[in-house]
């Protein structure tokens, strides 16, 4: 029958294998990273472009100042000096008409016109300055054609001086404009460079933060979900975020569905197998106990000894099967709980009556003590199982003629149970490991070995009812197991 069940189990297991999740590139992490990288590239590129333009403006303004403004000012001073010489020779020509000074005057004015013509080619990018130079050149030509010491000559001379002032003003305006443009470009370039540094620093903080929120937090949720699954707990995984994370969430959910199905099949298998084992074990136990009671005939001493061994082994096997079934039911969260208000005094009296025959075998003293008015909210059967496991362990590891103490006191809206013995205790490094499944503390004596599930089941039973359990070595020797269970209904308890 078990083989037939396993064959069906294998077939059902193949049917729950999840199909492959379709991958959608529309919202994938690489695509998001690419879009963010492009946005950052455009932003930084725009800032750099404006900064480079400002630097070019600064360079052009500096070139204009160095290669146009300053040379123009120097050449204009030379032309102005030449104009002064021409005016001097004109005055000489008025005094000595026959000495040829008028010709020298004309040559100097013509040289001024040639110099202005040359300068105009260098100022073609500056219309206002070019127009001022053209007007000065025209005024010089008119001035050269006038006769000395006449009204037109005085008018032309005044016009030349006025045009010189206009050219000076145009050059000063050009220098002022280029200086202002250079200063503005320099300020803008510095500001943009500062902005670039700020943007870079901001992105260096924003990008890791975004990665932490977009990836790290979901991955932590996935890690916790996987840890819960590893601990036998079912959990919900939010399928949000990029496509890869949603695919991972669906894979985890599919894996959980498969694990639930496998857990169901395993539970059915264990239930069926345990039923197949418990039925003959119950018959063997009843038959061996009947023979041991000698109601159907006397036994020889050797026969009586062998039957005692058989009865003990059958009882241990029977208890081990029930422990494995309880542990499996606890992991699958299928163990039934019916919590109710229980008087602690009655629980301890029942524990005393049930465990006294066991402790009497080693002449041990079992002392159960609790306040009369105490009440605990727990499942009667499971609380009995918890206390029985702890007292059984204390009985096993306590010496003959030892003392086992069970105490119950009120503590933090609950009831605190403690089970103390005077045995060898447990090394401090192993105090937490005793609650692991199938773990057994190494011992050097001939004490009977169990399945290593008793304390693991006890912890699960306590936790399922909203309580906690812990162990510590007593300063005077021996081990103390402490349990806390709520005194009133706990809505968070299972």
Rosetta blueprint (number, residue, H / E / L):
1 X L
2 X H
3 X H
4 X H
5 X H
6 X H
7 X H
8 X H
9 X H
10 X H
11 X H
12 X H
13 X H
14 X H
15 X H
16 X L
17 X L
18 X L
19 X L
20 X L
21 X L
22 X L
23 X L
24 X L
25 X H
26 X H
27 X H
28 X L
29 X H
30 X H
31 X H
32 X H
33 X H
34 X H
35 X H
36 X H
37 X H
38 X H
39 X H
40 X H
41 X H
42 X H
43 X H
44 X H
45 X H
46 X H
47 X H
48 X H
49 X H
50 X H
51 X H
52 X H
53 X H
54 X H
55 X H
56 X H
57 X H
58 X H
59 X H
60 X H
61 X H
62 X H
63 X H
64 X H
65 X H
66 X H
67 X H
68 X H
69 X H
70 X H
71 X H
72 X H
73 X H
74 X H
75 X H
76 X H
77 X H
78 X H
79 X H
80 X H
81 X H
82 X H
83 X H
84 X H
85 X H
86 X H
87 X H
88 X H
89 X H
90 X H
91 X H
92 X H
93 X H
94 X H
95 X H
96 X L
97 X H
98 X H
99 X H
100 X L
101 X H
102 X H
103 X H
104 X H
105 X H
106 X H
107 X H
108 X H
109 X H
110 X H
111 X H
112 X H
113 X H
114 X H
115 X H
116 X H
117 X H
118 X H
119 X H
120 X H
121 X H
122 X H
123 X L
124 X L
125 X L
126 X L
127 X H
128 X H
129 X H
130 X H
131 X H
132 X H
133 X H
134 X H
135 X H
136 X H
137 X H
138 X H
139 X H
140 X H
141 X H
142 X H
143 X H
144 X H
145 X L
146 X L
147 X L
148 X L
149 X L
150 X L
151 X H
152 X H
153 X H
154 X H
155 X H
156 X H
157 X H
158 X H
159 X H
160 X H
161 X H
162 X H
163 X H
164 X H
165 X H
166 X H
167 X H
168 X H
169 X H
170 X H
171 X H
172 X H
173 X H
174 X H
175 X H
176 X H
177 X H
178 X H
179 X H
180 X H
181 X H
182 X H
183 X H
184 X H
185 X H
186 X H
187 X H
188 X H
189 X H
190 X H
191 X H
192 X H
193 X H
194 X H
195 X H
196 X H
197 X H
198 X H
199 X H
200 X H
201 X H
202 X H
203 X H
204 X H
205 X H
206 X H
207 X H
208 X H
209 X H
210 X H
211 X H
212 X H
213 X H
214 X H
215 X H
216 X H
217 X H
218 X H
219 X H
220 X H
221 X H
222 X H
223 X H
224 X H
225 X H
226 X H
227 X H
228 X H
229 X H
230 X H
231 X L
232 X L
233 X L
234 X L
235 X L
236 X L
237 X L
238 X L
239 X L
240 X L
241 X L
242 X L
243 X H
244 X H
245 X H
246 X H
247 X H
248 X H
249 X H
250 X H
251 X H
252 X H
253 X H
254 X H
255 X H
256 X H
257 X H
258 X H
259 X H
260 X H
261 X H
262 X H
263 X H
264 X H
265 X H
266 X H
267 X H
268 X H
269 X H
270 X H
271 X H
272 X H
273 X H
274 X H
275 X H
276 X H
277 X H
278 X H
279 X H
280 X H
281 X H
282 X H
283 X H
284 X H
285 X H
286 X H
287 X H
288 X H
289 X H
290 X H
291 X H
292 X H
293 X L
294 X L
295 X L
296 X L
297 X L
298 X L
299 X L
300 X L
301 X H
302 X H
303 X H
304 X H
305 X H
306 X H
307 X H
308 X H
309 X H
310 X H
311 X H
312 X H
313 X H
314 X H
315 X H
316 X H
317 X H
318 X H
319 X H
320 X H
321 X H
322 X H
323 X H
324 X H
325 X H
326 X H
327 X H
328 X H
329 X H
330 X H
331 X H
332 X L
333 X L
334 X L
335 X L
336 X L
337 X L
338 X L
339 X E
340 X E
341 X E
342 X E
343 X E
344 X H
345 X H
346 X H
347 X H
348 X H
349 X H
350 X H
351 X H
352 X H
353 X H
354 X H
355 X H
356 X H
357 X H
358 X H
359 X H
360 X H
361 X L
362 X L
363 X L
364 X L
365 X E
366 X E
367 X E
368 X E
369 X E
370 X E
371 X L
372 X L
373 X L
374 X L
375 X E
376 X E
377 X E
378 X E
379 X E
380 X H
381 X H
382 X H
383 X H
384 X H
385 X H
386 X H
387 X H
388 X H
389 X H
390 X H
391 X H
392 X H
393 X H
394 X H
395 X H
396 X H
397 X H
398 X L
399 X L
400 X L
401 X L
402 X L
403 X E
404 X E
405 X E
406 X E
407 X E
408 X E
409 X E
410 X E
411 X E
412 X L
413 X L
414 X E
415 X E
416 X E
417 X E
418 X E
419 X E
420 X E
421 X L
422 X L
423 X L
424 X L
425 X L
426 X L
427 X L
428 X H
429 X H
430 X H
431 X L
432 X L
433 X H
434 X H
435 X H
436 X L
437 X L
438 X L
439 X L
440 X L
441 X L
442 X L
443 X L
444 X L
445 X L
446 X L
447 X L
448 X L
449 X L
450 X L
451 X L
452 X L
453 X L
454 X H
455 X H
456 X H
457 X H
458 X H
459 X H
460 X H
461 X H
462 X H
463 X H
464 X H
465 X L
466 X L
467 X L
468 X E
469 X E
470 X E
471 X E
472 X E
473 X E
474 X L
475 X L
476 X L
477 X L
478 X L
479 X E
480 X E
481 X E
482 X E
483 X E
484 X E
485 X E
486 X E
487 X L
488 X L
489 X L
490 X L
491 X L
492 X L
493 X L
494 X L
